[in-house]
Amino acid sequence: MIGAGIEFGIQMAMNGGNIRCIDWADVLMMGAVGAVAPSALGSVGKTYKSYKAKQSLGAQWPRARTANRRGKLGGRMARHTSRIKNEIAVQGAIAAGKYAAKQAIDYPNEGGGCDYECR
Protein backbone atom coordinates (compact mmCIF):
# COMPACT_ATOMS: atom_id res chain seq x y z
CA MET A 1 0.00 0.00 0.00
CA ILE A 2 2.88 2.37 0.66
CA GLY A 3 4.11 2.03 -2.93
CA ALA A 4 0.65 2.78 -4.31
CA GLY A 5 0.32 5.80 -2.02
CA ILE A 6 3.69 7.15 -3.07
CA GLU A 7 2.89 6.64 -6.76
CA PHE A 8 -0.48 8.36 -6.32
CA GLY A 9 1.16 11.30 -4.55
CA ILE A 10 3.84 11.68 -7.21
CA GLN A 11 1.28 11.62 -10.00
CA MET A 12 -0.92 14.16 -8.21
CA ALA A 13 2.06 16.48 -7.78
CA MET A 14 3.12 16.07 -11.40
CA ASN A 15 -0.31 16.78 -12.88
CA GLY A 16 -1.28 19.72 -10.71
CA GLY A 17 -3.63 17.79 -8.44
CA ASN A 18 -5.99 16.67 -11.22
CA ILE A 19 -7.26 13.28 -10.03
CA ARG A 20 -8.75 12.60 -13.47
CA CYS A 21 -5.21 12.34 -14.86
CA ILE A 22 -4.05 9.60 -12.48
CA ASP A 23 -2.70 6.51 -14.23
CA TRP A 24 -4.56 4.00 -12.07
CA ALA A 25 -2.86 1.03 -13.70
CA ASP A 26 0.50 2.36 -12.55
CA VAL A 27 -0.81 3.00 -9.03
CA LEU A 28 -2.24 -0.54 -8.92
CA MET A 29 1.03 -2.06 -10.15
CA MET A 30 3.05 -0.16 -7.54
CA GLY A 31 0.72 -1.43 -4.84
CA ALA A 32 0.91 -5.02 -6.06
CA VAL A 33 4.68 -4.96 -6.50
CA GLY A 34 5.16 -3.38 -3.09
CA ALA A 35 3.03 -6.08 -1.48
CA VAL A 36 5.11 -8.99 -2.76
CA ALA A 37 8.55 -7.66 -3.64
CA PRO A 38 11.44 -6.51 -1.50
CA SER A 39 11.74 -2.76 -1.34
CA ALA A 40 14.27 -0.96 -3.45
CA LEU A 41 15.47 0.93 -0.38
CA GLY A 42 16.14 -2.32 1.48
CA SER A 43 17.92 -3.67 -1.57
CA VAL A 44 20.14 -0.59 -1.76
CA GLY A 45 21.03 -1.05 1.90
CA LYS A 46 21.98 -4.71 1.41
CA THR A 47 23.98 -3.91 -1.71
CA TYR A 48 25.88 -1.11 0.01
CA LYS A 49 26.62 -3.31 3.03
CA SER A 50 28.00 -6.08 0.81
CA TYR A 51 30.02 -3.56 -1.19
CA LYS A 52 31.62 -2.14 1.95
CA ALA A 53 32.31 -5.63 3.33
CA LYS A 54 33.94 -6.65 0.05
CA GLN A 55 36.14 -3.54 0.17
CA SER A 56 37.20 -4.36 3.71
CA LEU A 57 38.01 -7.95 2.79
CA GLY A 58 39.94 -6.74 -0.25
CA ALA A 59 42.04 -4.52 2.01
CA GLN A 60 42.92 -7.59 4.12
CA TRP A 61 44.04 -9.61 1.09
CA PRO A 62 47.63 -8.24 0.87
CA ARG A 63 48.18 -9.03 4.56
CA ALA A 64 46.98 -12.63 4.26
CA ARG A 65 50.08 -14.73 4.84
CA THR A 66 48.74 -18.20 4.17
CA ALA A 67 46.96 -19.81 1.27
CA ASN A 68 44.23 -20.92 3.68
CA ARG A 69 43.55 -17.33 4.78
CA ARG A 70 43.55 -16.11 1.17
CA GLY A 71 41.10 -18.86 0.30
CA LYS A 72 38.75 -17.81 3.07
CA LEU A 73 38.97 -14.14 2.08
CA GLY A 74 38.41 -15.01 -1.57
CA GLY A 75 35.35 -17.07 -0.72
CA ARG A 76 33.85 -14.31 1.40
CA MET A 77 34.53 -11.71 -1.29
CA ALA A 78 32.89 -13.96 -3.89
CA ARG A 79 29.79 -14.33 -1.69
CA HIS A 80 29.49 -10.56 -1.34
CA THR A 81 29.88 -10.13 -5.11
CA SER A 82 27.16 -12.72 -5.60
CA ARG A 83 24.84 -10.91 -3.18
CA ILE A 84 25.36 -7.62 -5.01
CA LYS A 85 24.60 -9.24 -8.38
CA ASN A 86 21.55 -10.97 -6.92
CA GLU A 87 20.09 -7.72 -5.50
CA ILE A 88 20.58 -5.98 -8.84
CA ALA A 89 18.97 -8.89 -10.70
CA VAL A 90 15.97 -8.97 -8.34
CA GLN A 91 15.32 -5.24 -8.67
CA GLY A 92 15.70 -5.47 -12.45
CA ALA A 93 13.24 -8.36 -12.61
CA ILE A 94 10.76 -6.45 -10.45
CA ALA A 95 11.00 -3.42 -12.72
CA ALA A 96 10.59 -5.57 -15.84
CA GLY A 97 7.62 -7.41 -14.32
CA LYS A 98 5.97 -4.16 -13.34
CA TYR A 99 6.44 -2.77 -16.84
CA ALA A 100 5.10 -5.94 -18.50
CA ALA A 101 2.08 -6.14 -16.20
CA LYS A 102 1.30 -2.46 -16.70
CA GLN A 103 1.46 -2.89 -20.47
CA ALA A 104 -0.90 -5.85 -20.22
CA ILE A 105 -3.59 -4.01 -18.25
CA ASP A 106 -3.08 -0.41 -19.36
CA TYR A 107 -5.31 0.46 -22.26
CA PRO A 108 -6.15 3.91 -23.60
CA ASN A 109 -9.57 5.50 -23.40
CA GLU A 110 -11.72 5.23 -26.51
CA GLY A 111 -10.57 8.72 -27.48
CA GLY A 112 -6.97 7.54 -27.59
CA GLY A 113 -5.82 8.58 -24.12
CA CYS A 114 -6.77 10.86 -21.26
CA ASP A 115 -9.63 13.14 -22.24
CA TYR A 116 -8.55 15.77 -19.74
CA GLU A 117 -5.92 18.44 -19.94
CA CYS A 118 -3.06 16.91 -18.00
CA ARG A 119 0.48 18.15 -17.56
KAZI-V647409 format. One record per residue. N is the residue number from 1. RES is the residue in one small letter. SS is DSSP state (helix for helix, strand for strand, loop for the rest). PSI is psi in whole degrees, 0 to 359 (NA if undefined). BURIAL is I if it has 24 or more other C-alpha atoms within 12 Angstrom, else O. Layout:
N,RES,SS,PSI,BURIAL ; N,RES,SS,PSI,BURIAL
This chain:
1,m,loop,328,O ; 2,i,helix,316,O ; 3,g,helix,318,I ; 4,a,helix,319,I ; 5,g,helix,319,O ; 6,i,helix,314,O ; 7,e,helix,316,I ; 8,f,helix,314,I ; 9,g,helix,318,O ; 10,i,helix,315,O ; 11,q,helix,321,I ; 12,m,helix,318,O ; 13,a,helix,323,O ; 14,m,helix,334,O ; 15,n,loop,21,O ; 16,g,loop,22,O ; 17,g,loop,13,O ; 18,n,loop,103,O ; 19,i,helix,338,O ; 20,r,helix,346,O ; 21,c,helix,10,I ; 22,i,loop,134,I ; 23,d,loop,92,I ; 24,w,helix,331,I ; 25,a,helix,320,I ; 26,d,helix,320,I ; 27,v,helix,316,I ; 28,l,helix,315,I ; 29,m,helix,318,I ; 30,m,helix,321,I ; 31,g,helix,315,I ; 32,a,helix,316,I ; 33,v,helix,316,I ; 34,g,helix,332,I ; 35,a,helix,331,O ; 36,v,helix,346,O ; 37,a,loop,153,I ; 38,p,loop,147,O ; 39,s,loop,150,O ; 40,a,helix,324,O ; 41,l,helix,317,O ; 42,g,helix,323,O ; 43,s,helix,320,I ; 44,v,helix,318,O ; 45,g,helix,315,O ; 46,k,helix,318,I ; 47,t,helix,316,I ; 48,y,helix,318,O ; 49,k,helix,316,O ; 50,s,helix,322,I ; 51,y,helix,313,I ; 52,k,helix,320,O ; 53,a,helix,319,O ; 54,k,helix,320,I ; 55,q,helix,316,O ; 56,s,helix,317,O ; 57,l,helix,322,I ; 58,g,helix,326,I ; 59,a,helix,334,O ; 60,q,helix,339,O ; 61,w,helix,311,O ; 62,p,loop,336,O ; 63,r,loop,355,O ; 64,a,loop,120,O ; 65,r,loop,339,O ; 66,t,loop,157,O ; 67,a,helix,325,O ; 68,n,helix,314,O ; 69,r,helix,319,O ; 70,r,helix,323,O ; 71,g,helix,317,O ; 72,k,helix,315,O ; 73,l,helix,317,I ; 74,g,helix,318,I ; 75,g,helix,318,O ; 76,r,helix,320,I ; 77,m,helix,320,I ; 78,a,helix,321,O ; 79,r,helix,320,O ; 80,h,helix,321,I ; 81,t,helix,318,I ; 82,s,helix,319,O ; 83,r,helix,318,I ; 84,i,helix,312,I ; 85,k,helix,320,O ; 86,n,helix,316,O ; 87,e,helix,318,I ; 88,i,helix,318,O ; 89,a,helix,318,O ; 90,v,helix,313,O ; 91,q,helix,324,I ; 92,g,helix,318,O ; 93,a,helix,322,O ; 94,i,helix,314,I ; 95,a,helix,317,O ; 96,a,helix,318,O ; 97,g,helix,319,O ; 98,k,helix,315,I ; 99,y,helix,314,O ; 100,a,helix,317,O ; 101,a,helix,321,O ; 102,k,helix,319,I ; 103,q,helix,326,O ; 104,a,helix,327,O ; 105,i,helix,348,O ; 106,d,loop,114,O ; 107,y,loop,145,O ; 108,p,loop,159,O ; 109,n,loop,166,O ; 110,e,loop,332,O ; 111,g,loop,1,O ; 112,g,loop,13,O ; 113,g,loop,198,O ; 114,c,loop,130,O ; 115,d,loop,355,O ; 116,y,loop,158,O ; 117,e,loop,103,O ; 118,c,loop,149,O ; 119,r,loop,NA,O
